[in-house]
Amino acid sequence: MLMNVPVDVFYEASICCYLAPLDLLNLGRSSHSLRGLLMTKKSAYVWRAARESMSLPSIPPQLSEPQYANLLFCLGCQVRLYVHHLGAEGTC
């Protein structure tokens, strides 16, 4: 049912406008179709609005919005992401 909604309505008039970054991340991970909508550059403004509503620091230029949300809110080792995108060194 949700996937029958036009993309612009899904982004603008739906729940996406009111979610926190972690909620968007979890929603994007819940199905292949939602991943296709939320993990693209076209959805960057939805992620940016979610981040700005929480007064989070600016995103590093090397990371996408979903990567930044993952870095901030997800548990577990982030060293590979950090090393790959920010050029740092380290191990878990």
N, C-alpha and C positions, 0 to 999 in steps of 0.2 A: 504493500500500500504506500509506504513512504517513498519508495523508489519511483512511483508514478507521478510524483510531484515535480513540476518543472524546476530546473536547477536554480534559477534566480529566486524562486519562491522558497526553496529549501534553504538557501543562504540568508536571504533578507527577512522573510516573514515567518520563518520557522524557529525552532528552538535554538538553532546554531548561534543566533545573535545574542543569546542569553547564557551561553555556556562558558565555563572557565576553561583555560587551556588543557588541563588534565582531562576534563570531560570531553573536549573535542578529540583529544588523543585517543581516549578509550572508545569513543563512537567510531572514529576512523579505523580502529582495529577490530571492530565488531563484525564487519562483513567486507567482502571484496568490493561490492558496489559502493559502500560508504567510504572505503579507503580510496577508491577512484575519485570520489568527489572532494574529500577533505585533505588528501595528501598531495595536492597539486598546487602549482604556483597560482592558479586561478582563485584558490580559496585563501590566499595570503591575507587579504583584508579581514576575513572572519577571524583568523588567528591573531592578527594585530589588534583587533578590537577586544578580543578576549584578554590578551596580554595587557593592554592599556587599561582595561577596567580593573585590573588588580594592581596597578601601579608597579609593575615589574621593571627591572632595568632594561635598557635597550638591548636588542638582540645583536650578538656578534655577527659581523658580516659574513663569516664563513658558514654559518648555520642557517638552515631553513627554520621557519616557525615551528613545525612539528618536532624537529630535532632539538630546538631550544626548550620546548615544553617537556620533552623527554628528559633532557639534562636536568631541568629544574625539579621535576615532580616525580620521576620514576626512581624506584629503588634499584640497587644493583650497581655493578661496576660500569662506569662510563668512560673508562680509560681509552678503549679503542676509538670511541667517538671523538673524544677529546684529542687524542694523538692524531687521528686522521684529519680532522677538520681544523684544528687550531695549531698543529705542528708542535705540540708538547710531547714530552717523554714520560713514561711511567708504566707501572704494572699494577695489577690488582693484588 
